[in-house]
């Protein structure tokens, strides 16, 4: 896999910050199942979205294929 196929950390963080309650960042990263759950629960009442935001910024959340965000 090439580095260009990795997802953007900035894009994921922005999606999580502005649309985290809808789980859009999880869809972007390839986690469709978790995205649907977050969509139905408003991002776990936004708690899950906040945790995801922190994980994205610290590098703790990878895309669905296990690649680091760039």
PyMOL Python script that loads the backbone (N, CA, C, O; Angstrom):
from pymol import cmd

cmd.read_pdbstr("""\
ATOM      1  N   UNK A   1       0.846  -1.189   0.000  1.00  0.00           N
ATOM      2  CA  UNK A   1       0.000   0.000   0.000  1.00  0.00           C
ATOM      3  C   UNK A   1       0.890   1.250   0.000  1.00  0.00           C
ATOM      4  O   UNK A   1       1.959   1.280   0.608  1.00  0.00           O
ATOM      5  N   UNK A   2       0.428   2.230  -0.672  1.00  0.00           N
ATOM      6  CA  UNK A   2       1.180   3.471  -0.725  1.00  0.00           C
ATOM      7  C   UNK A   2       0.707   4.415   0.363  1.00  0.00           C
ATOM      8  O   UNK A   2      -0.397   4.281   0.892  1.00  0.00           O
ATOM      9  N   UNK A   3       1.546   5.351   0.680  1.00  0.00           N
ATOM     10  CA  UNK A   3       1.222   6.349   1.706  1.00  0.00           C
ATOM     11  C   UNK A   3       0.034   7.194   1.283  1.00  0.00           C
ATOM     12  O   UNK A   3      -0.708   7.682   2.136  1.00  0.00           O
ATOM     13  N   UNK A   4      -0.161   7.378  -0.025  1.00  0.00           N
ATOM     14  CA  UNK A   4      -1.245   8.230  -0.498  1.00  0.00           C
ATOM     15  C   UNK A   4      -2.622   7.616  -0.254  1.00  0.00           C
ATOM     16  O   UNK A   4      -3.625   8.328  -0.304  1.00  0.00           O
ATOM     17  N   UNK A   5      -2.692   6.294   0.011  1.00  0.00           N
ATOM     18  CA  UNK A   5      -3.981   5.673   0.252  1.00  0.00           C
ATOM     19  C   UNK A   5      -4.431   5.826   1.705  1.00  0.00           C
ATOM     20  O   UNK A   5      -5.541   5.425   2.056  1.00  0.00           O
ATOM     21  N   UNK A   6      -3.586   6.398   2.538  1.00  0.00           N
ATOM     22  CA  UNK A   6      -3.941   6.631   3.931  1.00  0.00           C
ATOM     23  C   UNK A   6      -4.911   7.804   4.036  1.00  0.00           C
ATOM     24  O   UNK A   6      -4.934   8.691   3.183  1.00  0.00           O
ATOM     25  N   UNK A   7      -5.691   7.786   5.079  1.00  0.00           N
ATOM     26  CA  UNK A   7      -6.659   8.848   5.317  1.00  0.00           C
ATOM     27  C   UNK A   7      -5.992  10.018   6.033  1.00  0.00           C
ATOM     28  O   UNK A   7      -4.981   9.848   6.714  1.00  0.00           O
ATOM     29  N   UNK A   8      -6.562  11.188   5.873  1.00  0.00           N
ATOM     30  CA  UNK A   8      -6.027  12.411   6.453  1.00  0.00           C
ATOM     31  C   UNK A   8      -6.472  12.567   7.907  1.00  0.00           C
ATOM     32  O   UNK A   8      -7.655  12.449   8.228  1.00  0.00           O
ATOM     33  N   UNK A   9      -5.502  12.835   8.772  1.00  0.00           N
ATOM     34  CA  UNK A   9      -5.802  13.082  10.185  1.00  0.00           C
ATOM     35  C   UNK A   9      -6.591  14.382  10.339  1.00  0.00           C
ATOM     36  O   UNK A   9      -7.505  14.467  11.160  1.00  0.00           O
ATOM     37  N   UNK A  10      -6.235  15.386   9.550  1.00  0.00           N
ATOM     38  CA  UNK A  10      -6.928  16.681   9.622  1.00  0.00           C
ATOM     39  C   UNK A  10      -8.389  16.523   9.201  1.00  0.00           C
ATOM     40  O   UNK A  10      -9.288  17.036   9.867  1.00  0.00           O
ATOM     41  N   UNK A  11      -8.622  15.819   8.104  1.00  0.00           N
ATOM     42  CA  UNK A  11     -10.001  15.619   7.636  1.00  0.00           C
ATOM     43  C   UNK A  11     -10.812  14.840   8.662  1.00  0.00           C
ATOM     44  O   UNK A  11     -11.957  15.191   8.947  1.00  0.00           O
ATOM     45  N   UNK A  12     -10.219  13.777   9.222  1.00  0.00           N
ATOM     46  CA  UNK A  12     -10.917  12.977  10.228  1.00  0.00           C
ATOM     47  C   UNK A  12     -11.231  13.813  11.469  1.00  0.00           C
ATOM     48  O   UNK A  12     -12.326  13.709  12.023  1.00  0.00           O
ATOM     49  N   UNK A  13     -10.279  14.640  11.910  1.00  0.00           N
ATOM     50  CA  UNK A  13     -10.493  15.477  13.097  1.00  0.00           C
ATOM     51  C   UNK A  13     -11.595  16.505  12.850  1.00  0.00           C
ATOM     52  O   UNK A  13     -12.443  16.731  13.713  1.00  0.00           O
ATOM     53  N   UNK A  14     -11.581  17.124  11.673  1.00  0.00           N
ATOM     54  CA  UNK A  14     -12.619  18.115  11.356  1.00  0.00           C
ATOM     55  C   UNK A  14     -13.996  17.468  11.258  1.00  0.00           C
ATOM     56  O   UNK A  14     -14.980  18.020  11.751  1.00  0.00           O
ATOM     57  N   UNK A  15     -14.070  16.303  10.625  1.00  0.00           N
ATOM     58  CA  UNK A  15     -15.350  15.594  10.531  1.00  0.00           C
ATOM     59  C   UNK A  15     -15.842  15.209  11.923  1.00  0.00           C
ATOM     60  O   UNK A  15     -17.032  15.315  12.217  1.00  0.00           O
ATOM     61  N   UNK A  16     -14.930  14.764  12.769  1.00  0.00           N
ATOM     62  CA  UNK A  16     -15.316  14.379  14.123  1.00  0.00           C
ATOM     63  C   UNK A  16     -15.780  15.586  14.929  1.00  0.00           C
ATOM     64  O   UNK A  16     -16.771  15.503  15.656  1.00  0.00           O
ATOM     65  N   UNK A  17     -15.074  16.701  14.807  1.00  0.00           N
ATOM     66  CA  UNK A  17     -15.428  17.902  15.575  1.00  0.00           C
ATOM     67  C   UNK A  17     -16.788  18.454  15.169  1.00  0.00           C
ATOM     68  O   UNK A  17     -17.614  18.779  16.022  1.00  0.00           O
ATOM     69  N   UNK A  18     -17.018  18.558  13.857  1.00  0.00           N
ATOM     70  CA  UNK A  18     -18.249  19.184  13.388  1.00  0.00           C
ATOM     71  C   UNK A  18     -19.411  18.207  13.197  1.00  0.00           C
ATOM     72  O   UNK A  18     -20.570  18.599  13.337  1.00  0.00           O
ATOM     73  N   UNK A  19     -19.122  16.953  12.881  1.00  0.00           N
ATOM     74  CA  UNK A  19     -20.180  15.983  12.604  1.00  0.00           C
ATOM     75  C   UNK A  19     -20.034  14.706  13.433  1.00  0.00           C
ATOM     76  O   UNK A  19     -20.548  13.653  13.057  1.00  0.00           O
ATOM     77  N   UNK A  20     -19.337  14.806  14.551  1.00  0.00           N
ATOM     78  CA  UNK A  20     -19.088  13.639  15.394  1.00  0.00           C
ATOM     79  C   UNK A  20     -20.346  12.984  15.921  1.00  0.00           C
ATOM     80  O   UNK A  20     -20.386  11.766  16.097  1.00  0.00           O
ATOM     81  N   UNK A  21     -21.355  13.761  16.169  1.00  0.00           N
ATOM     82  CA  UNK A  21     -22.624  13.207  16.644  1.00  0.00           C
ATOM     83  C   UNK A  21     -23.311  12.334  15.615  1.00  0.00           C
ATOM     84  O   UNK A  21     -24.186  11.537  15.952  1.00  0.00           O
ATOM     85  N   UNK A  22     -22.919  12.483  14.361  1.00  0.00           N
ATOM     86  CA  UNK A  22     -23.492  11.667  13.297  1.00  0.00           C
ATOM     87  C   UNK A  22     -22.579  10.506  12.902  1.00  0.00           C
ATOM     88  O   UNK A  22     -22.952   9.678  12.070  1.00  0.00           O
ATOM     89  N   UNK A  23     -21.391  10.445  13.492  1.00  0.00           N
ATOM     90  CA  UNK A  23     -20.453   9.375  13.208  1.00  0.00           C
ATOM     91  C   UNK A  23     -19.821   9.448  11.824  1.00  0.00           C
ATOM     92  O   UNK A  23     -19.291   8.450  11.336  1.00  0.00           O
ATOM     93  N   UNK A  24     -19.868  10.607  11.191  1.00  0.00           N
ATOM     94  CA  UNK A  24     -19.351  10.756   9.826  1.00  0.00           C
ATOM     95  C   UNK A  24     -17.860  10.429   9.758  1.00  0.00           C
ATOM     96  O   UNK A  24     -17.401   9.866   8.763  1.00  0.00           O
ATOM     97  N   UNK A  25     -17.108  10.766  10.782  1.00  0.00           N
ATOM     98  CA  UNK A  25     -15.674  10.464  10.786  1.00  0.00           C
ATOM     99  C   UNK A  25     -15.426   8.962  10.746  1.00  0.00           C
ATOM    100  O   UNK A  25     -14.442   8.522  10.151  1.00  0.00           O
ATOM    101  N   UNK A  26     -16.290   8.167  11.364  1.00  0.00           N
ATOM    102  CA  UNK A  26     -16.141   6.713  11.341  1.00  0.00           C
ATOM    103  C   UNK A  26     -16.414   6.162   9.938  1.00  0.00           C
ATOM    104  O   UNK A  26     -15.733   5.239   9.491  1.00  0.00           O
ATOM    105  N   UNK A  27     -17.407   6.727   9.245  1.00  0.00           N
ATOM    106  CA  UNK A  27     -17.647   6.327   7.854  1.00  0.00           C
ATOM    107  C   UNK A  27     -16.426   6.671   7.006  1.00  0.00           C
ATOM    108  O   UNK A  27     -16.003   5.868   6.175  1.00  0.00           O
ATOM    109  N   UNK A  28     -15.861   7.852   7.209  1.00  0.00           N
ATOM    110  CA  UNK A  28     -14.682   8.296   6.461  1.00  0.00           C
ATOM    111  C   UNK A  28     -13.510   7.344   6.675  1.00  0.00           C
ATOM    112  O   UNK A  28     -12.770   7.054   5.735  1.00  0.00           O
ATOM    113  N   UNK A  29     -13.335   6.856   7.895  1.00  0.00           N
ATOM    114  CA  UNK A  29     -12.228   5.958   8.208  1.00  0.00           C
ATOM    115  C   UNK A  29     -12.512   4.512   7.821  1.00  0.00           C
ATOM    116  O   UNK A  29     -11.633   3.659   7.942  1.00  0.00           O
ATOM    117  N   UNK A  30     -13.718   4.224   7.359  1.00  0.00           N
ATOM    118  CA  UNK A  30     -14.045   2.878   6.890  1.00  0.00           C
ATOM    119  C   UNK A  30     -14.748   1.995   7.895  1.00  0.00           C
ATOM    120  O   UNK A  30     -14.940   0.806   7.638  1.00  0.00           O
ATOM    121  N   UNK A  31     -15.137   2.542   9.031  1.00  0.00           N
ATOM    122  CA  UNK A  31     -15.840   1.783  10.064  1.00  0.00           C
ATOM    123  C   UNK A  31     -17.343   2.000   9.932  1.00  0.00           C
ATOM    124  O   UNK A  31     -17.941   2.741  10.713  1.00  0.00           O
ATOM    125  N   UNK A  32     -17.948   1.353   8.942  1.00  0.00           N
ATOM    126  CA  UNK A  32     -19.363   1.579   8.647  1.00  0.00           C
ATOM    127  C   UNK A  32     -20.269   1.162   9.802  1.00  0.00           C
ATOM    128  O   UNK A  32     -21.202   1.886  10.149  1.00  0.00           O
ATOM    129  N   UNK A  33     -20.001   0.002  10.399  1.00  0.00           N
ATOM    130  CA  UNK A  33     -20.843  -0.487  11.499  1.00  0.00           C
ATOM    131  C   UNK A  33     -20.846   0.458  12.683  1.00  0.00           C
ATOM    132  O   UNK A  33     -21.904   0.789  13.218  1.00  0.00           O
ATOM    133  N   UNK A  34     -19.668   0.893  13.091  1.00  0.00           N
ATOM    134  CA  UNK A  34     -19.566   1.826  14.209  1.00  0.00           C
ATOM    135  C   UNK A  34     -20.171   3.173  13.821  1.00  0.00           C
ATOM    136  O   UNK A  34     -20.782   3.844  14.653  1.00  0.00           O
ATOM    137  N   UNK A  35     -20.002   3.566  12.560  1.00  0.00           N
ATOM    138  CA  UNK A  35     -20.605   4.812  12.082  1.00  0.00           C
ATOM    139  C   UNK A  35     -22.118   4.799  12.218  1.00  0.00           C
ATOM    140  O   UNK A  35     -22.722   5.791  12.625  1.00  0.00           O
ATOM    141  N   UNK A  36     -22.728   3.669  11.877  1.00  0.00           N
ATOM    142  CA  UNK A  36     -24.187   3.548  11.994  1.00  0.00           C
ATOM    143  C   UNK A  36     -24.615   3.622  13.453  1.00  0.00           C
ATOM    144  O   UNK A  36     -25.600   4.279  13.788  1.00  0.00           O
ATOM    145  N   UNK A  37     -23.865   2.941  14.320  1.00  0.00           N
ATOM    146  CA  UNK A  37     -24.195   2.981  15.755  1.00  0.00           C
ATOM    147  C   UNK A  37     -24.079   4.404  16.290  1.00  0.00           C
ATOM    148  O   UNK A  37     -24.941   4.856  17.045  1.00  0.00           O
ATOM    149  N   UNK A  38     -23.014   5.115  15.902  1.00  0.00           N
ATOM    150  CA  UNK A  38     -22.865   6.498  16.355  1.00  0.00           C
ATOM    151  C   UNK A  38     -23.962   7.387  15.775  1.00  0.00           C
ATOM    152  O   UNK A  38     -24.442   8.300  16.449  1.00  0.00           O
ATOM    153  N   UNK A  39     -24.354   7.131  14.551  1.00  0.00           N
ATOM    154  CA  UNK A  39     -25.437   7.892  13.928  1.00  0.00           C
ATOM    155  C   UNK A  39     -26.736   7.723  14.712  1.00  0.00           C
ATOM    156  O   UNK A  39     -27.466   8.690  14.933  1.00  0.00           O
ATOM    157  N   UNK A  40     -27.018   6.499  15.126  1.00  0.00           N
ATOM    158  CA  UNK A  40     -28.266   6.213  15.845  1.00  0.00           C
ATOM    159  C   UNK A  40     -28.254   6.687  17.299  1.00  0.00           C
ATOM    160  O   UNK A  40     -29.311   6.896  17.893  1.00  0.00           O
ATOM    161  N   UNK A  41     -27.054   6.856  17.875  1.00  0.00           N
ATOM    162  CA  UNK A  41     -26.959   7.254  19.289  1.00  0.00           C
ATOM    163  C   UNK A  41     -26.425   8.668  19.475  1.00  0.00           C
ATOM    164  O   UNK A  41     -26.047   9.052  20.582  1.00  0.00           O
ATOM    165  N   UNK A  42     -26.393   9.440  18.397  1.00  0.00           N
ATOM    166  CA  UNK A  42     -25.841  10.801  18.441  1.00  0.00           C
ATOM    167  C   UNK A  42     -24.407  10.795  18.981  1.00  0.00           C
ATOM    168  O   UNK A  42     -24.049  11.576  19.863  1.00  0.00           O
ATOM    169  N   UNK A  43     -23.615   9.901  18.431  1.00  0.00           N
ATOM    170  CA  UNK A  43     -22.211   9.819  18.843  1.00  0.00           C
ATOM    171  C   UNK A  43     -22.059   9.374  20.281  1.00  0.00           C
ATOM    172  O   UNK A  43     -21.140   9.804  20.979  1.00  0.00           O
ATOM    173  N   UNK A  44     -22.972   8.501  20.731  1.00  0.00           N
ATOM    174  CA  UNK A  44     -22.929   8.066  22.134  1.00  0.00           C
ATOM    175  C   UNK A  44     -23.168   9.242  23.052  1.00  0.00           C
ATOM    176  O   UNK A  44     -22.480   9.426  24.056  1.00  0.00           O
ATOM    177  N   UNK A  45     -24.178  10.050  22.678  1.00  0.00           N
ATOM    178  CA  UNK A  45     -24.496  11.293  23.389  1.00  0.00           C
ATOM    179  C   UNK A  45     -23.280  12.222  23.404  1.00  0.00           C
ATOM    180  O   UNK A  45     -23.027  12.923  24.384  1.00  0.00           O
ATOM    181  N   UNK A  46     -22.543  12.211  22.307  1.00  0.00           N
ATOM    182  CA  UNK A  46     -21.358  13.033  22.056  1.00  0.00           C
ATOM    183  C   UNK A  46     -20.147  12.624  22.881  1.00  0.00           C
ATOM    184  O   UNK A  46     -19.049  13.123  22.632  1.00  0.00           O
ATOM    185  N   UNK A  47     -20.309  11.734  23.855  1.00  0.00           N
ATOM    186  CA  UNK A  47     -19.165  11.288  24.654  1.00  0.00           C
ATOM    187  C   UNK A  47     -18.212  10.473  23.781  1.00  0.00           C
ATOM    188  O   UNK A  47     -16.998  10.676  23.813  1.00  0.00           O
ATOM    189  N   UNK A  48     -18.773   9.551  23.003  1.00  0.00           N
ATOM    190  CA  UNK A  48     -17.976   8.720  22.113  1.00  0.00           C
ATOM    191  C   UNK A  48     -17.276   9.587  21.072  1.00  0.00           C
ATOM    192  O   UNK A  48     -16.118   9.343  20.734  1.00  0.00           O
ATOM    193  N   UNK A  49     -17.970  10.588  20.571  1.00  0.00           N
ATOM    194  CA  UNK A  49     -17.382  11.490  19.574  1.00  0.00           C
ATOM    195  C   UNK A  49     -16.201  12.274  20.161  1.00  0.00           C
ATOM    196  O   UNK A  49     -15.195  12.483  19.483  1.00  0.00           O
ATOM    197  N   UNK A  50     -16.324  12.698  21.400  1.00  0.00           N
ATOM    198  CA  UNK A  50     -15.224  13.430  22.055  1.00  0.00           C
ATOM    199  C   UNK A  50     -14.018  12.515  22.247  1.00  0.00           C
ATOM    200  O   UNK A  50     -12.880  12.924  22.020  1.00  0.00           O
ATOM    201  N   UNK A  51     -14.271  11.286  22.663  1.00  0.00           N
ATOM    202  CA  UNK A  51     -13.181  10.319  22.829  1.00  0.00           C
ATOM    203  C   UNK A  51     -12.508  10.051  21.487  1.00  0.00           C
ATOM    204  O   UNK A  51     -11.281  10.004  21.405  1.00  0.00           O
ATOM    205  N   UNK A  52     -13.312   9.873  20.430  1.00  0.00           N
ATOM    206  CA  UNK A  52     -12.753   9.665  19.092  1.00  0.00           C
ATOM    207  C   UNK A  52     -11.912  10.860  18.656  1.00  0.00           C
ATOM    208  O   UNK A  52     -10.853  10.688  18.052  1.00  0.00           O
ATOM    209  N   UNK A  53     -12.375  12.056  18.958  1.00  0.00           N
ATOM    210  CA  UNK A  53     -11.630  13.262  18.586  1.00  0.00           C
ATOM    211  C   UNK A  53     -10.247  13.262  19.241  1.00  0.00           C
ATOM    212  O   UNK A  53      -9.245  13.567  18.594  1.00  0.00           O
ATOM    213  N   UNK A  54     -10.206  12.923  20.509  1.00  0.00           N
ATOM    214  CA  UNK A  54      -8.923  12.851  21.221  1.00  0.00           C
ATOM    215  C   UNK A  54      -8.041  11.759  20.632  1.00  0.00           C
ATOM    216  O   UNK A  54      -6.839  11.955  20.456  1.00  0.00           O
ATOM    217  N   UNK A  55      -8.639  10.604  20.326  1.00  0.00           N
ATOM    218  CA  UNK A  55      -7.871   9.510  19.736  1.00  0.00           C
ATOM    219  C   UNK A  55      -7.310   9.883  18.366  1.00  0.00           C
ATOM    220  O   UNK A  55      -6.183   9.514  18.034  1.00  0.00           O
ATOM    221  N   UNK A  56      -8.080  10.603  17.585  1.00  0.00           N
ATOM    222  CA  UNK A  56      -7.600  11.040  16.270  1.00  0.00           C
ATOM    223  C   UNK A  56      -6.402  11.975  16.439  1.00  0.00           C
ATOM    224  O   UNK A  56      -5.393  11.822  15.750  1.00  0.00           O
ATOM    225  N   UNK A  57      -6.510  12.929  17.339  1.00  0.00           N
ATOM    226  CA  UNK A  57      -5.423  13.895  17.534  1.00  0.00           C
ATOM    227  C   UNK A  57      -4.152  13.255  18.083  1.00  0.00           C
ATOM    228  O   UNK A  57      -3.048  13.691  17.754  1.00  0.00           O
ATOM    229  N   UNK A  58      -4.297  12.231  18.912  1.00  0.00           N
ATOM    230  CA  UNK A  58      -3.126  11.592  19.517  1.00  0.00           C
ATOM    231  C   UNK A  58      -2.591  10.427  18.707  1.00  0.00           C
ATOM    232  O   UNK A  58      -1.572   9.838  19.070  1.00  0.00           O
ATOM    233  N   UNK A  59      -3.264  10.082  17.608  1.00  0.00           N
ATOM    234  CA  UNK A  59      -2.809   8.981  16.762  1.00  0.00           C
ATOM    235  C   UNK A  59      -3.275   7.621  17.226  1.00  0.00           C
ATOM    236  O   UNK A  59      -2.783   6.605  16.735  1.00  0.00           O
ATOM    237  N   UNK A  60      -4.195   7.572  18.142  1.00  0.00           N
ATOM    238  CA  UNK A  60      -4.689   6.298  18.663  1.00  0.00           C
ATOM    239  C   UNK A  60      -5.759   5.645  17.813  1.00  0.00           C
ATOM    240  O   UNK A  60      -6.124   4.497  18.068  1.00  0.00           O
ATOM    241  N   UNK A  61      -6.269   6.336  16.818  1.00  0.00           N
ATOM    242  CA  UNK A  61      -7.318   5.789  15.955  1.00  0.00           C
ATOM    243  C   UNK A  61      -6.757   5.656  14.547  1.00  0.00           C
ATOM    244  O   UNK A  61      -6.281   6.627  13.960  1.00  0.00           O
ATOM    245  N   UNK A  62      -6.821   4.446  14.018  1.00  0.00           N
ATOM    246  CA  UNK A  62      -6.322   4.169  12.672  1.00  0.00           C
ATOM    247  C   UNK A  62      -7.507   3.957  11.736  1.00  0.00           C
ATOM    248  O   UNK A  62      -8.646   3.868  12.193  1.00  0.00           O
ATOM    249  N   UNK A  63      -7.249   3.876  10.427  1.00  0.00           N
ATOM    250  CA  UNK A  63      -8.350   3.597   9.512  1.00  0.00           C
ATOM    251  C   UNK A  63      -8.725   2.115   9.613  1.00  0.00           C
ATOM    252  O   UNK A  63      -8.084   1.362  10.346  1.00  0.00           O
ATOM    253  N   UNK A  64      -9.741   1.704   8.893  1.00  0.00           N
ATOM    254  CA  UNK A  64     -10.265   0.347   9.020  1.00  0.00           C
ATOM    255  C   UNK A  64      -9.282  -0.719   8.556  1.00  0.00           C
ATOM    256  O   UNK A  64      -9.464  -1.896   8.867  1.00  0.00           O
ATOM    257  N   UNK A  65      -8.254  -0.337   7.825  1.00  0.00           N
ATOM    258  CA  UNK A  65      -7.236  -1.290   7.374  1.00  0.00           C
ATOM    259  C   UNK A  65      -5.999  -1.260   8.258  1.00  0.00           C
ATOM    260  O   UNK A  65      -4.985  -1.873   7.924  1.00  0.00           O
ATOM    261  N   UNK A  66      -6.070  -0.550   9.388  1.00  0.00           N
ATOM    262  CA  UNK A  66      -4.981  -0.502  10.353  1.00  0.00           C
ATOM    263  C   UNK A  66      -3.858   0.475  10.028  1.00  0.00           C
ATOM    264  O   UNK A  66      -2.805   0.445  10.664  1.00  0.00           O
ATOM    265  N   UNK A  67      -4.074   1.333   9.051  1.00  0.00           N
ATOM    266  CA  UNK A  67      -3.040   2.300   8.682  1.00  0.00           C
ATOM    267  C   UNK A  67      -3.161   3.562   9.533  1.00  0.00           C
ATOM    268  O   UNK A  67      -4.258   3.995   9.886  1.00  0.00           O
ATOM    269  N   UNK A  68      -2.013   4.132   9.850  1.00  0.00           N
ATOM    270  CA  UNK A  68      -1.985   5.404  10.571  1.00  0.00           C
ATOM    271  C   UNK A  68      -2.555   6.512   9.706  1.00  0.00           C
ATOM    272  O   UNK A  68      -2.436   6.481   8.481  1.00  0.00           O
ATOM    273  N   UNK A  69      -3.175   7.489  10.347  1.00  0.00           N
ATOM    274  CA  UNK A  69      -3.673   8.663   9.632  1.00  0.00           C
ATOM    275  C   UNK A  69      -2.503   9.592   9.361  1.00  0.00           C
ATOM    276  O   UNK A  69      -1.611   9.730  10.198  1.00  0.00           O
ATOM    277  N   UNK A  70      -2.499  10.232   8.193  1.00  0.00           N
ATOM    278  CA  UNK A  70      -1.388  11.127   7.848  1.00  0.00           C
ATOM    279  C   UNK A  70      -1.794  12.571   7.965  1.00  0.00           C
ATOM    280  O   UNK A  70      -0.984  13.463   7.712  1.00  0.00           O
TER     281      UNK A  70
END
""", "prot")
cmd.dss("prot")
cmd.show_as("cartoon", "prot")
cmd.util.cbc("prot")
cmd.orient("prot")
